[in-house]
Structure formats: C-alpha cells, structure tokens
Amino acid sequence: QNPACVYLCDPVLGDNGKLYVPHESVEIYRDQVVEHANIVTPNQFEAETLSGISIKSLADACRVADWFHGKGVQKVVISSVVFPDD
C-alpha cells in the first residue's frame, strides 16, 4: 500500500429503494471494501443499506457517518438525502 494514496469509495449499489447489484455485493462492500476507504460517498439508500440505519433526520445521518467512521473511514459524504418532512 502507498500511504500517500487516498482511496475514495463510491459504493454504486442502488438508489430509490432498489439495488442495482446482487445482495452479495452489499455484504462485500460492507465487510471488505469500506474499511479500506479514506472517503466514502454513498447516496442515502446506499448509506442506509450498508449501515443498517434508516436516515430520517440529521441525527440519523450523523449516526450513519459515525458507523462509517467506526469502520475506519475518515470522511463521509452522504448524497441525495431526503428527510420525511422535506
């Protein structure tokens, strides 16, 4: 590994409640890929799917970011977030 290299992971798994990939891919990303990333950029559906946490508020989004941080990820950008009252 090159310590100067930054790994950005955009886990293109799905959107709008639907997976684009087989469910096994979710497990691979969750259990093997994410932990190697410095930065992750999942959309809301991907973040919820990987973490197992529903995002219904800013506090929930922060909990999901903390889940990624717990996997060793330094920076988390969750895109396309829609809260129920939006």
C-alpha positions, 0 to 999 in steps of 0.5 A: 500500500502507498500511504500517500494514496487516498482511496475514495469509495463510491459504493454504486449499489442502488438508489430509490429503494432498489439495488442495482447489484446482487445482495452479495455485493452489499455484504462485500462492500460492507465487510471488505471494501469500506474499511479500506476507504479514506472517503466514502460517498454513498447516496442515502439508500446506499448509506442506509443499506450498508449501515443498517440505519434508516436516515430520517433526520440529521441525527440519523445521518450523523449516526450513519457517518459515525458507523462509517467512521467506526469502520475506519473511514475518515470522511463521509459524504452522504448524497441525495438525502431526503428527510420525511418532512422535506 
